[in-house]
Amino acid sequence: MTVEGSMPPVPGCGEDEPHGGPRCLIATHQQADLDGFASLLAASLLHPHCLPVLPGGAGAELRRLLAERPHLAERIHALDAVELDQVTCLVLVDCRQAERIGPLRGLAADERVRVLSYDHHPAQPGDVERGEHVSGATGANSTLLVECLRAQELEPSPEEATLLALGIFEDTGGLTYAGVSPRDLQALAWLLERGADLVYVGRFLRQELSAEQVQLLDRLLANQQALEVGGKRILLTAAVVDQYIDEAAVVVSRMLDMERPEAIFALLAQGPRISVIARAAGDGAVPVHEIAQTLGGGGHPMAAAATLRNVTLAEAEEQVLAAIHQRLSAPPRAEDIMARPVHSAAAGCTVAAGLALLGRYPHRGMPVLDEQGRPAGYVHRRLLENAQRHGLGDRPLADYAEPLPIIAQDSRLAAVREVLRHSPTPMLGVVDTAGRLSGVITPADLRHLELTHALPPSHPLGPRNLARRLRGQWGERRTRRLRELGQAAAEIDLRAYLVGGSVRDLLLNQSTQDLDVVVEGAAPALARRLQERTPGVRVVTHAAFGTATLIFPDGERLDLASSRVEHYAAPAALPMIELGGIHADLWRRDFTINAMAMDIHPARFGDLLDPYHGLTDLRERRIRILHSLSFVEDPTRILRAVRFEARLGFCMDEQSQRLALNALHLGVFEQLSGARLWRELRYLFDLPQAAAAWERLGRLHLWTVLRGEPAKDPTLLLARGKRALEMLQWYHLLFRPEAVRPWAVLLRVLLGDLAEPALRRRLHEFQLAARDASVLLADLRQLRPLAQRLRERLEPWPRYQALAPVSLEGLLALMAWSDNELLREQVSDYIQHQYDLALPLDGADLLALGVPQGPRIGEWLQWLRRAVVEGRVQDRETAQRWIRQGLQQETQSP
């Protein structure tokens, strides 16, 4: 029986206790707080024959109180002195949860034991249902006990009144929480009349944080992540603690006061146990107790807690996020799920034209629309192929289109599932109020929704939300900018996603300079919208390409592009582009690991979109193409596969490697422009992991493709490339001021043995810059003669004369070209001591020393250079002396 009211009657118990031992206990929850303890003592006034006990210890605030007033502890009986099998009555205060009363939960389940409770918490799963219960919508449990004392005309002492006031102030946040009722204020007024000391209450509750609590607060503040869920601002934070921290909940409450969100969820990890402490702001907009119940905990609307065991901190965070979204997020509607824009065909389009149109897209079927844009049916690829085979290619699509089920934009998820479940087609049309098609929904769209919101965090496809990872890895500023962009998109009914390499690098815990955002709709319009909202942001738009760039005051850039689909008219041709939805945009990409997206819509910020299982390939370190013609349509993807293999330490799967070799066998590179080939090759050569890439090029037999003709000795070419990379590493360790471009060294090695006509042709095809091409040609003309000449040791000056015309990159290529140790020793010595040699005197110095103006200046500088190379001149002083001696000898000569 539950009794509610402003002055509830007091159930009787314990009056008939026989002599010889206790028959009734009064208990509160484990780790009792001030409200629970005050309720315990008040209940002992109501039931004087019952023994108050603490079944699971005291919280830090209560321990502090008992340290200040140790005589209060004498009123509590030791539980280990009680014979529990003799107990016939159990009174519970500030708790009805059997799991929260520790060793007394057996009594709560024993039908022979009478149960009474005084509890202001709302009913929760796990409550003790049997017995009599006094409950009420009060901010503090102490208020219920005060009302019972008044009803029984029992007078607490001034100290007891002070304790009850402490309980009320503690559990109502100093009368500031939304759950505060007039009953709490009436109870407090009654306590004041009975001598409650509010000065003591204020001093006690304003206790400063301990050093451990301050450290915890610092960590929680540093790790906080702001969420926008259901229009509510929520902070999620976490910390790993080595030891138990007294009153961690006080720290979370202090953080709530400082940051002023609508709720905070703090996760404290200690070993296999993770404590979730939730606190809500005074308006009660976020029912934290209901969210805690989802996690197996409980509490009241302003304060709640739960304990998670045997999960990682990341898994716990995902569980908490899922519980928050489950309670606060509005159920998705059809327009939230649907894919758009829709690739469709006109009802009057012929079967042959429809089949050609469908071949452009990564879809098995598409809607057919009438002249007003309303659904006239659905056609799939096999139907059109069969119709074509039967000679019906010139018939209109409307003749053979199957019915397309439709649903309104504002339909709820349950209705979408139901219609799609009974649909004869694998697609559902979403129509606006005029009946025009505005989007489509497929089973894949529902699967993505379920993967994002319904899978347990430990599912092998996780993580499904990247918001916390984004903030922790890329910082608050970048996260805020993406959130603002997502909000701007939502305001003009667009959808925006972080895509491709940005998402891949985020999942790999790697930094990235480039942030690419795809917009379902007009990217320039979204860029302008954000510019209106954000002072100082510059926008560069390319309306013809549907792209825009946001440039922030600190120089960071965000590249926006309208989502699109590509199709290729011929192998290796440049793609033809048209607008498409996010799935089609991801389908056009090279590999599954680059075909993921992160939703930045405010309601779904951080949700991972992974329609092609890129996350699984990422975890298994696999490079996998999206479709079988990928390498044929764009052969440069083979070089990109090699680049990602080297950069990430991944490997192409067997199918992708087989298709790469098949494309090479078909000669698809012959139709590729040299400029596109060189662009990818240059990226490859500049990798820090270029050694692995060079070796992979050899294993894939790509030398002919890259050089324009076969390598005379592929094994020798492979060895030279490896030596070139070793020489580059050696040069970097010299810490010399002149930078070396790795691609320039490797290109000299790759093309070094081509005859000059073939070499010129290849450089022209690569569209290498004129100056770079000129220097490379000059270097390679000398490469073989120098390799032969330096097999013998040269004197310093002849060696200098031989090597001075060669660029630094050419010198490193020369060291890689030959395996002769004497050659490498001489070139190495030249690079370290004579390359870019600085003379101790210049032309003006020579004039001052008496060298006549004119050609003689140049002659003397060359003689000085030789003297320096040969070691006869070391510094400015010896150079001046050497010049004077030379001039004197010239004067004395006949």
C-alpha positions in Angstrom: 0.0 0.0 0.0 1.3 3.4 -0.9 0.2 6.5 1.1 0.6 10.0 -0.3 -0.3 13.4 1.1 1.0 16.5 2.8 0.7 14.9 6.3 0.9 11.1 5.7 -0.2 8.8 8.5 2.6 6.8 10.2 2.4 3.0 9.8 2.9 1.3 13.2 5.5 -1.3 13.9 7.7 -2.6 16.6 5.4 -1.8 19.5 4.9 -5.4 20.3 8.7 -6.3 20.3 9.2 -9.1 22.8 11.9 -8.9 25.5 15.2 -10.5 24.5 16.3 -8.8 21.2 15.5 -6.5 18.4 12.7 -7.5 16.0 12.7 -4.3 13.8 15.4 -2.4 11.9 15.5 1.0 10.3 17.9 1.3 7.3 18.8 3.6 4.5 20.8 3.0 1.3 24.5 2.1 1.1 27.0 4.9 1.3 24.4 7.0 3.1 24.2 10.7 2.5 23.0 13.5 4.8 19.4 13.2 3.7 19.4 9.4 4.3 21.0 9.8 7.7 18.6 12.5 8.8 15.7 10.4 7.6 17.1 7.4 9.6 17.2 9.4 12.9 13.8 10.9 12.3 12.3 7.4 11.6 13.8 6.3 14.9 11.7 9.0 16.6 8.6 7.6 14.8 9.5 4.0 15.6 11.4 4.1 19.0 11.4 0.3 19.4 13.4 -0.1 16.1 17.1 -0.1 15.7 18.7 2.3 13.1 21.5 0.7 11.1 23.7 1.6 8.2 23.8 -1.4 5.9 26.6 -0.2 3.6 28.7 2.5 5.2 28.6 6.3 5.0 29.3 8.7 2.2 32.1 11.3 2.6 29.7 14.1 3.7 28.2 11.9 6.4 31.6 10.8 7.6 32.6 14.4 7.9 29.5 15.1 9.9 30.1 12.2 12.3 33.7 13.3 12.7 32.5 16.7 13.8 29.7 15.3 16.0 30.9 11.8 17.0 28.1 11.4 19.6 25.7 11.0 16.6 27.4 7.7 15.7 26.3 6.3 19.0 22.7 6.3 17.9 23.5 3.9 15.1 23.6 0.2 15.9 26.2 -2.1 14.5 24.7 -4.4 12.0 27.0 -7.3 12.7 25.5 -7.5 16.3 22.0 -8.1 14.9 20.7 -11.6 14.3 19.0 -11.0 10.9 17.0 -14.3 11.1 15.2 -12.8 14.1 14.1 -9.6 12.4 10.3 -9.4 11.7 10.0 -5.8 10.5 12.2 -3.6 8.2 11.8 0.2 7.8 13.5 1.7 4.8 14.1 5.4 4.4 15.3 7.3 1.3 15.4 4.0 -0.6 13.1 1.2 -1.8 15.7 -0.5 -4.1 16.6 -3.9 -2.8 19.9 -3.8 -4.5 20.9 -0.6 -2.6 20.5 -2.0 0.9 23.3 -4.5 0.7 23.1 -7.3 3.3 19.4 -6.5 4.1 18.0 -7.3 0.7 17.3 -10.8 1.9 14.9 -9.4 4.5 13.2 -7.3 1.9 12.5 -10.5 -0.1 11.4 -12.5 3.0 7.6 -12.7 3.1 7.7 -13.2 6.9 9.3 -9.8 7.3 7.0 -6.8 7.3 8.3 -3.9 5.2 7.6 -0.2 5.6 9.2 2.6 3.6 9.5 6.4 3.5 10.9 7.3 0.1 10.4 10.4 -2.1 12.0 8.8 -5.2 9.7 8.0 -8.1 8.8 4.3 -8.5 11.6 2.5 -10.4 12.2 -1.1 -11.5 13.7 -3.1 -8.7 11.7 -1.3 -6.0 10.4 -3.4 -3.1 6.7 -3.6 -4.0 5.2 -5.3 -1.0 4.4 -3.6 2.3 3.4 -0.1 3.2 5.0 2.9 1.6 4.9 6.6 2.4 5.9 8.6 -0.6 5.5 12.1 -2.0 6.8 14.5 -4.6 9.2 16.3 -2.4 12.7 17.5 -3.1 14.2 15.7 0.0 13.3 12.6 1.8 13.8 14.4 5.1 10.6 16.4 4.2 8.5 13.3 4.3 9.8 12.4 7.8 9.2 16.0 9.1 5.6 15.7 7.9 5.2 12.4 9.7 6.7 13.9 12.9 4.2 16.8 12.7 1.4 14.4 12.1 2.4 12.5 15.3 3.1 15.7 17.2 6.6 14.6 17.9 9.2 17.3 18.7 12.8 16.9 17.4 15.6 18.3 19.4 17.4 21.4 18.0 20.2 19.2 16.9 17.8 16.7 15.2 16.1 19.7 13.5 19.4 20.9 12.3 20.2 17.5 10.8 16.9 17.3 9.0 17.5 20.8 7.6 20.9 19.6 6.4 19.2 16.7 4.6 16.7 19.1 3.0 19.4 21.6 1.9 21.7 18.8 0.6 19.1 17.0 -1.5 17.5 20.1 -3.0 20.7 21.9 -3.9 20.1 24.6 -1.4 16.4 24.8 -2.5 17.4 25.5 -6.1 16.5 22.2 -7.9 13.4 22.0 -10.0 12.0 19.2 -7.8 11.7 21.6 -4.8 8.1 21.7 -3.6 6.2 24.0 -1.2 6.3 21.0 1.2 10.1 21.3 1.5 9.8 25.0 2.4 7.0 24.3 5.0 9.1 21.5 6.5 12.1 23.8 6.8 10.0 26.6 8.4 8.8 24.1 11.0 12.4 23.0 11.7 13.5 26.6 12.2 10.8 27.0 14.8 12.3 24.0 16.6 15.8 25.4 16.7 17.4 24.3 13.5 20.8 26.1 13.1 20.9 27.4 9.5 24.3 29.1 10.1 25.8 25.7 10.8 24.0 24.2 7.8 25.4 26.9 5.5 28.9 26.5 6.9 28.9 22.8 6.6 27.5 22.6 3.1 30.0 25.3 1.8 32.9 23.0 2.6 35.9 23.6 0.3 36.9 20.9 -2.1 39.8 18.6 -1.0 43.0 18.4 -3.0 41.8 15.1 -4.5 38.5 16.6 -5.4 40.1 19.7 -7.1 42.3 17.4 -9.1 39.3 15.4 -10.2 37.4 18.6 -11.1 40.4 19.7 -13.3 40.3 16.3 -15.1 36.6 16.4 -15.6 36.7 19.9 -17.0 39.6 19.0 -19.3 37.8 15.9 -20.7 34.3 17.4 -21.1 32.4 17.0 -24.3 29.4 19.1 -25.1 26.4 17.4 -26.7 23.3 18.7 -28.3 20.6 16.1 -27.9 16.9 16.9 -28.3 17.6 20.6 -28.0 19.3 20.1 -24.7 23.0 21.0 -23.9 24.6 18.1 -22.1 28.1 17.6 -20.9 29.7 14.1 -21.0 33.0 13.8 -19.2 35.2 11.0 -17.9 38.3 10.4 -15.8 40.3 7.4 -14.7 40.9 7.4 -10.9 43.5 5.3 -9.1 41.6 5.3 -5.8 38.2 6.1 -4.4 37.5 9.8 -4.2 35.3 11.0 -1.4 32.1 12.7 -2.6 32.9 12.6 -6.3 29.2 13.6 -6.7 30.0 17.0 -5.0 32.7 17.6 -7.7 30.1 16.8 -10.4 27.6 19.2 -8.8 30.3 21.9 -8.6 31.1 21.4 -12.3 27.3 21.7 -13.1 27.4 25.1 -11.3 30.5 26.2 -13.2 29.6 25.1 -16.7 25.7 25.5 -16.5 24.6 22.8 -19.0 21.2 21.2 -18.6 22.8 18.0 -17.4 26.2 16.4 -16.7 27.1 12.7 -17.0 30.5 12.0 -15.4 32.1 8.6 -15.8 34.7 7.6 -13.2 36.7 4.5 -14.1 38.4 2.6 -11.3 39.5 -0.9 -12.3 36.7 -3.0 -13.8 34.0 -0.7 -12.3 32.8 2.6 -13.9 30.7 4.9 -11.8 28.2 7.1 -13.7 27.3 10.2 -11.8 24.5 12.4 -13.3 23.4 15.8 -12.2 20.7 18.0 -13.8 20.1 21.7 -13.8 17.3 23.2 -11.7 14.7 23.2 -14.5 14.6 19.4 -14.7 14.6 19.4 -18.5 16.8 16.3 -18.5 15.4 13.5 -16.4 18.7 12.0 -15.4 17.1 9.3 -13.2 15.3 7.8 -16.2 18.6 7.7 -18.1 20.3 6.2 -15.2 17.6 3.5 -15.0 18.4 2.5 -18.5 22.0 1.9 -17.3 20.8 -0.2 -14.3 20.9 2.6 -11.8 18.5 5.2 -10.4 18.0 8.4 -8.5 15.7 11.3 -8.8 15.2 14.0 -11.6 18.1 16.2 -10.3 20.6 13.5 -9.3 21.2 9.9 -10.3 23.9 7.3 -10.5 24.7 3.9 -12.1 27.5 1.4 -12.0 28.8 -0.3 -15.1 31.1 -3.3 -14.8 33.5 -5.2 -17.0 33.4 -2.6 -19.8 36.0 -0.3 -21.1 35.7 3.4 -20.6 35.0 3.9 -24.3 32.3 1.3 -24.2 30.8 2.9 -21.1 30.7 6.3 -22.9 28.9 4.7 -25.8 26.3 3.1 -23.5 25.7 6.4 -21.8 25.4 8.2 -25.1 23.0 5.6 -26.3 20.9 6.0 -23.2 20.8 9.8 -23.5 19.8 9.6 -27.2 17.2 7.0 -26.4 15.5 9.2 -23.9 15.9 12.7 -25.4 16.1 12.3 -29.2 12.9 12.6 -31.1 11.9 9.5 -33.0 13.2 9.9 -36.6 10.7 10.6 -39.3 10.7 9.5 -42.9 12.3 12.8 -44.1 15.1 12.2 -41.5 16.0 8.8 -42.9 15.4 9.2 -46.7 18.2 9.5 -49.2 18.2 12.5 -51.5 18.5 13.7 -54.2 16.9 10.8 -56.0 18.1 9.4 -59.3 15.0 8.7 -61.3 13.7 8.3 -64.8 10.8 10.0 -66.6 7.8 7.8 -67.3 8.1 8.5 -71.0 11.7 7.4 -71.1 12.4 4.3 -73.1 13.5 1.0 -71.6 16.9 1.2 -73.4 17.5 4.8 -72.2 16.4 3.8 -68.7 18.9 0.9 -68.7 21.7 3.2 -69.8 20.7 5.8 -67.2 20.6 3.2 -64.4 24.1 2.0 -65.5 25.5 5.4 -64.3 24.5 4.9 -60.7 25.4 2.4 -57.9 21.7 1.3 -57.7 19.8 -1.8 -58.6 16.7 0.1 -59.4 15.2 3.6 -59.5 11.8 5.3 -59.3 9.9 6.4 -62.4 8.2 9.8 -62.2 5.4 11.4 -64.1 5.5 15.0 -65.5 4.6 16.5 -62.1 7.4 14.6 -60.3 5.0 12.2 -58.7 5.9 8.5 -58.4 4.6 6.4 -61.3 6.4 3.2 -60.3 9.8 1.5 -59.9 12.1 -0.3 -62.3 15.0 -2.6 -61.5 18.0 -3.5 -63.6 17.0 -7.1 -64.3 13.6 -6.1 -65.4 15.0 -3.6 -67.9 17.6 -6.1 -69.1 14.9 -8.7 -69.8 12.7 -6.2 -71.5 15.7 -5.2 -73.7 16.4 -8.8 -74.6 12.8 -9.3 -75.6 13.0 -6.4 -78.1 11.1 -3.9 -76.0 13.9 -1.4 -75.7 11.9 1.4 -77.4 8.8 1.0 -75.1 8.2 3.6 -72.4 9.2 2.7 -68.8 5.7 3.4 -67.5 4.5 0.3 -69.4 6.5 -2.1 -67.2 7.1 -0.1 -64.0 6.2 -1.9 -60.8 4.1 -0.1 -58.1 6.3 2.0 -55.7 4.9 2.2 -52.2 4.9 5.7 -50.8 4.8 7.4 -47.4 4.5 10.9 -46.2 7.6 12.9 -45.1 6.4 13.2 -41.5 5.7 9.5 -41.1 7.3 8.0 -38.0 9.9 5.2 -38.0 7.4 2.5 -37.1 5.3 3.3 -40.1 8.3 3.3 -42.4 9.3 -0.1 -41.2 5.9 -1.5 -41.6 5.4 -0.2 -45.2 8.9 -1.3 -46.2 8.3 -4.7 -44.7 5.3 -5.4 -46.9 6.8 -3.6 -49.9 7.2 -5.8 -53.1 10.1 -3.5 -54.1 13.3 -2.8 -52.1 12.5 0.9 -52.1 10.0 3.2 -50.5 9.1 6.6 -51.9 8.8 9.6 -49.6 6.4 12.2 -50.9 5.7 15.8 -50.0 2.2 17.3 -49.4 1.7 17.7 -53.2 2.6 14.1 -53.8 5.9 14.8 -55.4 8.8 12.5 -54.7 11.3 14.1 -52.3 13.4 11.1 -51.3 13.6 7.3 -51.1 14.2 4.8 -48.3 15.8 1.4 -48.7 16.5 -1.4 -46.2 20.1 -0.2 -46.2 19.0 3.2 -44.8 17.2 1.4 -42.0 20.2 -0.8 -41.3 22.4 2.3 -41.0 19.9 3.8 -38.6 19.9 0.7 -36.5 23.6 0.3 -36.5 24.0 3.9 -35.4 21.5 3.8 -32.6 20.7 0.2 -31.6 23.8 -1.9 -31.7 25.5 -2.5 -28.3 28.8 -0.6 -27.9 30.7 -3.8 -27.8 29.5 -4.8 -31.3 32.5 -5.5 -33.6 31.4 -2.8 -36.0 31.7 -0.1 -33.4 32.4 2.7 -32.6 29.2 4.2 -34.1 29.5 7.7 -32.8 32.8 9.7 -33.2 31.9 12.9 -31.4 34.1 12.3 -28.3 36.9 10.9 -30.4 36.7 14.0 -32.6 37.0 16.4 -29.7 39.7 14.5 -27.9 41.8 14.1 -31.1 41.3 17.3 -33.0 40.4 19.7 -30.3 37.5 21.8 -29.2 37.9 24.5 -31.9 37.7 22.2 -34.8 34.8 20.3 -33.2 32.9 23.5 -32.6 33.3 24.6 -36.2 31.9 21.3 -37.5 29.0 21.6 -35.1 28.3 25.2 -36.2 28.4 24.0 -39.9 26.0 21.2 -39.1 23.7 23.6 -37.4 23.8 26.0 -40.3 23.0 23.1 -42.7 20.0 22.1 -40.5 18.6 25.6 -40.6 18.3 25.6 -44.4 17.2 21.9 -44.6 20.5 20.5 -45.9 22.5 17.5 -44.7 26.2 17.7 -44.3 28.9 15.1 -43.6 32.6 14.9 -42.8 33.8 12.5 -45.4 36.6 10.4 -46.8 40.2 10.7 -45.6 39.1 13.0 -42.8 37.0 10.2 -41.2 39.6 7.6 -41.9 42.3 9.6 -40.2 40.0 10.3 -37.3 39.4 6.5 -36.8 43.2 5.9 -37.1 44.0 8.5 -34.4 45.9 10.5 -37.0 46.1 14.3 -37.5 44.9 15.8 -40.8 45.1 19.3 -42.3 42.3 18.7 -44.8 38.7 18.6 -43.7 36.3 17.6 -46.5 32.6 18.1 -46.0 30.0 16.8 -48.5 26.6 18.5 -48.6 23.4 16.9 -49.8 22.3 20.0 -51.7 24.1 23.3 -52.6 27.4 23.5 -50.9 27.9 27.2 -51.8 24.6 28.0 -50.1 25.7 26.4 -46.9 29.0 28.2 -47.0 27.3 31.5 -47.3 24.9 30.6 -44.4 27.8 29.9 -42.1 29.5 33.1 -43.2 26.5 35.0 -42.0 26.6 33.3 -38.6 30.4 33.5 -38.1 32.3 36.8 -38.2 35.6 36.8 -40.0 35.0 33.8 -42.2 35.9 34.2 -45.8 34.1 32.1 -48.5 35.5 31.1 -51.9 32.8 29.5 -54.1 32.9 27.7 -57.4 29.2 27.5 -58.3 29.8 25.7 -61.5 31.5 22.8 -59.6 29.2 22.9 -56.6 32.1 23.6 -54.2 33.1 26.1 -51.7 35.9 26.8 -49.3 35.5 28.3 -45.8 38.7 30.1 -44.6 38.7 31.0 -40.9 40.6 33.9 -39.4 43.3 31.5 -38.1 43.9 30.1 -41.6 42.1 26.8 -41.2 40.1 25.7 -44.2 37.0 23.6 -44.6 36.3 22.3 -48.1 32.6 21.8 -49.0 31.3 20.0 -52.0 27.8 19.1 -53.1 27.3 15.3 -53.0 27.6 13.8 -56.4 27.8 10.6 -58.4 30.3 9.9 -61.2 30.2 7.7 -64.3 32.8 7.1 -66.9 32.2 7.1 -70.6 35.4 5.1 -71.3 38.2 3.5 -69.3 40.7 6.0 -67.8 38.5 8.9 -69.0 37.7 11.9 -66.7 34.4 11.2 -64.9 31.1 12.8 -65.8 29.5 14.3 -62.6 26.0 14.9 -61.5 24.3 15.5 -58.1 23.6 12.5 -56.0 22.9 11.5 -52.4 25.6 10.7 -49.7 25.5 7.0 -50.5 26.1 7.6 -54.1 28.9 10.1 -53.2 30.6 7.5 -51.1 30.2 4.8 -53.8 32.2 6.9 -56.3 35.3 6.9 -54.0 38.3 4.7 -54.4 38.4 2.3 -51.4 36.1 1.3 -48.6 38.3 2.9 -46.0 37.8 6.3 -47.8 34.0 5.7 -48.2 32.9 6.5 -44.7 31.2 9.7 -43.5 30.4 11.3 -40.2 27.1 13.1 -39.8 27.4 16.6 -38.4 23.6 17.3 -38.1 23.0 18.6 -34.5 20.7 15.7 -33.7 23.1 13.1 -35.0 26.5 14.8 -34.6 29.3 12.2 -34.7 27.2 9.3 -36.1 29.3 7.1 -38.4 27.9 6.3 -41.9 29.7 3.2 -43.2 27.6 1.6 -45.9 30.5 -0.3 -47.5 32.1 -1.7 -44.3 35.1 0.5 -44.4 35.5 0.3 -40.6 35.9 -3.4 -40.8 38.5 -3.1 -43.5 40.3 -0.4 -41.4 40.5 -2.7 -38.4 41.7 -5.6 -40.6 44.3 -3.3 -42.3 42.9 -4.0 -45.7 42.7 -1.9 -48.9 39.5 -2.9 -50.8 38.0 -1.3 -53.9 34.2 -0.7 -54.0 33.4 -2.3 -57.3 35.0 -4.5 -59.9 35.5 -1.9 -62.6 37.1 0.7 -60.3 40.6 0.2 -61.6 39.5 0.1 -65.2 37.5 3.4 -64.8 40.4 5.1 -63.0 43.8 3.4 -63.2 45.4 6.0 -60.9 43.6 4.2 -58.1 46.2 1.4 -58.4 48.9 3.9 -57.5 46.7 5.2 -54.7 46.3 1.7 -53.4 50.1 1.4 -53.3 50.3 4.7 -51.5 47.8 3.7 -48.8 49.4 0.3 -48.4 52.8 2.1 -47.8 51.5 4.9 -45.7 49.1 2.9 -43.4 50.9 -0.4 -43.5 47.9 -2.0 -45.0 47.6 -4.5 -47.9 45.2 -4.9 -50.8 42.8 -7.8 -50.4 43.2 -10.7 -52.9 40.2 -9.6 -55.1 41.5 -6.0 -55.3 45.0 -7.1 -56.2 43.6 -9.5 -58.9 41.6 -6.7 -60.4 44.6 -4.4 -60.4 46.6 -6.9 -62.4 43.7 -7.4 -64.7 43.5 -3.7 -65.4 47.2 -3.6 -66.1 46.8 -6.5 -68.5 44.1 -4.6 -70.3 46.5 -1.6 -70.8 44.2 0.9 -69.2 47.2 3.2 -68.4 47.8 3.8 -72.1 44.6 5.9 -72.1 45.6 7.9 -69.1 47.1 11.3 -69.4 50.7 11.6 -68.3 49.8 14.6 -66.0 47.3 12.5 -64.0 49.8 9.6 -63.8 52.7 11.9 -62.6 50.5 13.6 -60.0 49.8 10.3 -58.3 53.4 9.1 -58.7 54.7 12.3 -57.1 52.5 11.8 -54.1 53.9 8.3 -53.9 57.5 9.3 -54.1 57.1 12.0 -51.4 55.8 9.5 -48.8 57.9 9.0 -45.7 57.3 5.3 -46.4 58.4 5.6 -50.0 60.7 2.5 -49.6 57.7 0.2 -49.2 55.9 1.9 -52.0 58.9 1.5 -54.4 59.1 -2.2 -53.7 55.4 -2.6 -54.2 55.6 -0.9 -57.6 58.1 -3.6 -58.6 56.0 -6.5 -57.4 53.0 -5.2 -59.3 55.2 -4.9 -62.5 54.4 -1.2 -62.9 57.8 0.0 -64.2 56.7 -0.1 -67.9 53.6 1.9 -67.0 55.6 4.5 -65.2 58.6 4.8 -67.5 56.8 4.5 -70.8 59.0 1.5 -71.8 60.1 -1.7 -69.9 63.0 -1.6 -67.5 66.1 -3.3 -68.8 66.8 -4.9 -65.4 63.8 -4.6 -63.0 65.9 -6.0 -60.2 68.6 -3.4 -60.7 66.0 -0.7 -60.8 64.5 -1.9 -57.6 67.9 -1.9 -55.9 68.7 1.6 -57.2 65.5 3.0 -55.8 66.2 1.5 -52.4 69.7 3.0 -52.4 68.2 6.4 -53.4 66.0 6.3 -50.3 69.0 5.4 -48.1 70.9 8.3 -49.6 68.0 10.6 -48.8 67.9 9.5 -45.2 71.7 9.9 -45.0 71.4 13.5 -46.4 68.7 14.4 -43.9 70.9 13.4 -41.0 73.5 16.0 -42.2 71.0 18.7 -41.2 72.2 20.9 -44.2 70.1 24.0 -45.0 69.3 23.0 -48.6 66.1 20.8 -48.8 66.0 17.9 -51.1 62.8 16.8 -52.9 62.5 13.0 -52.7 60.4 12.8 -55.9 63.2 14.6 -57.9 65.8 12.0 -56.8 63.5 9.0 -57.4 62.4 10.3 -60.8 66.1 10.5 -61.9 66.5 6.9 -60.8 63.3 5.8 -62.5 64.1 7.4 -65.9 67.9 7.5 -65.7 68.6 4.8 -68.3 66.1 6.1 -71.0 67.5 7.3 -74.2 67.2 11.1 -74.5 64.3 11.1 -77.0 62.3 8.8 -74.8 63.3 10.8 -71.7 62.2 14.1 -73.3 58.9 12.5 -74.4 58.2 11.2 -70.9 58.9 14.5 -69.2 56.7 16.2 -71.7 53.9 13.7 -71.0 54.3 14.3 -67.3 54.1 18.1 -67.9 57.0 18.6 -65.6 57.8 22.3 -64.9 60.3 23.6 -67.6 63.1 24.4 -65.1 62.8 21.0 -63.3 62.8 19.2 -66.7 65.9 21.2 -67.9 67.9 20.4 -64.7 66.9 16.8 -64.8 67.9 16.4 -68.4 71.3 18.0 -67.7 71.9 15.7 -64.7 71.0 12.5 -66.5 73.3 13.4 -69.5 76.2 13.2 -67.0 74.9 10.3 -64.9 76.5 7.4 -66.8 79.8 9.1 -67.7 80.3 10.2 -64.0 79.4 6.7 -62.7 82.2 5.3 -64.9 84.7 8.1 -64.2 84.3 8.0 -60.4 85.2 4.4 -60.2 88.8 5.7 -60.0 89.9 8.1 -57.3 90.2 11.7 -58.6 92.2 14.5 -57.3 90.2 17.2 -55.4 90.1 19.7 -58.2 89.2 17.4 -61.1 86.5 15.8 -58.9 85.1 19.2 -58.1 85.1 20.2 -61.8 83.2 16.9 -62.6 80.6 17.2 -59.9 79.9 20.9 -59.7 77.5 21.1 -62.7 75.3 18.4 -61.1 72.3 19.4 -58.9 72.1 18.1 -55.4 69.3 15.8 -56.3 71.3 14.6 -59.2 74.3 13.8 -56.9 72.1 11.7 -54.6 70.7 9.9 -57.7 74.3 9.3 -58.8 75.1 7.7 -55.4 72.1 5.4 -55.8 72.9 4.6 -59.5 76.1 2.8 -58.7 77.0 0.2 -56.1 80.6 1.2 -56.2 81.8 2.2 -52.7 84.6 4.5 -54.0 82.1 6.5 -56.1 79.8 7.0 -53.1 82.7 7.9 -50.9 83.9 10.6 -53.3 80.3 12.1 -53.9 79.6 12.0 -50.2 82.8 13.9 -49.4 82.0 16.5 -52.1 78.4 17.0 -50.8 79.7 17.4 -47.2 82.6 19.7 -47.9 82.6 21.3 -51.3 79.0 21.4 -52.6 77.8 25.0 -52.6 81.3 26.1 -51.7 81.5 29.6 -50.2 84.7 31.6 -51.1 86.3 33.6 -48.3 86.6 36.7 -50.7 84.4 38.2 -53.3 85.0 40.5 -56.3 85.0 43.7 -54.2 87.6 42.2 -51.9 89.8 41.3 -54.9 89.6 44.9 -56.2 90.6 46.2 -52.8 93.6 43.9 -52.9 94.7 45.3 -56.3 93.2 42.9 -58.8 92.4 45.0 -61.9 88.8 45.5 -62.9 87.5 43.2 -65.7 87.9 39.6 -66.7 90.9 39.2 -64.3 88.4 39.3 -61.4 86.7 36.1 -62.7 90.0 34.4 -63.3 91.3 35.1 -59.9 88.0 33.9 -58.3 88.3 30.6 -60.1 92.0 30.2 -59.0 90.9 31.0 -55.5 88.1 28.3 -55.7 90.7 25.8 -56.7 93.0 26.8 -53.9 90.2 26.3 -51.4 89.2 22.9 -52.9 92.9 21.8 -52.7 93.2 23.0 -49.2 95.8 25.7 -49.9 93.5 28.4 -48.6 91.4 27.9 -45.4 90.0 31.3 -44.4 89.9 35.0 -45.3 93.3 35.8 -43.9 95.1 33.0 -45.8 93.1 33.9 -48.9 94.3 37.6 -48.7 97.8 36.5 -48.3 97.5 34.0 -51.2 96.1 36.8 -53.5 98.9 39.3 -52.5 101.6 36.7 -53.2 100.0 35.9 -56.5 99.8 39.5 -57.5 103.4 40.1 -56.4 104.6 37.2 -58.5 102.7 38.5 -61.5 104.4 41.9 -61.1 107.8 40.4 -60.8 107.3 38.1 -63.8 108.9 39.4 -67.1 
